[in-house]
Amino acid sequence: MALLLIDREGWRREWLYCLSRFADLRAQQDRWLDSAESNPHYTFAEMMCSYCDDLMLGELDYRLALEAGCVTPGEVAIVSNFHALVVNYRSPAGDYDYDAIVRDPAWHQVGEEAQRVLATLSFGGD
């Protein structure tokens, strides 16, 4: 269980950063559609990998994060709809067709849910 080796504060910092990236639909549009943007960190694929793979949330949901004390049961409840939207999202024309993604109503739903999560989270726990 690799998550148990990660410090709680570092994991939470990355988690909140990922949520904020999903929530910022305007920055996605600005960066993804800017032909001069060459930093791979600011791509759809990297954003998905950061959340699902780096935070180990893809296939295991929040089970390990909860066991490791990185999130509370209340936080898991708050983020559950967002998480389902993210792991089930499929871009309409491939992971590198940013124009299609930023115009996709399903993607806007992901971003709007991320905004709701950030506005709802209580950083003091349950």
Sequence and secondary structure as in RCSB ss.txt:
>XXXX:A:sequence
MALLLIDREGWRREWLYCLSRFADLRAQQDRWLDSAESNPHYTFAEMMCSYCDDLMLGELDYRLALEAGCVTPGE
VAIVSNFHALVVNYRSPAGDYDYDAIVRDPAWHQVGEEAQRVLATLSFGGD
>XXXX:A:secstr
 GGGGS HHHHHHHHHHHHHHHH HHHHHHHHT TT   GGGSHHHHHHIIIIITT TTTTTHHHHHTTSS HHH
HHHHHHHHHHHHH   TT TT HHHHHH HHHHHHHHHHHHHHHH  TT  
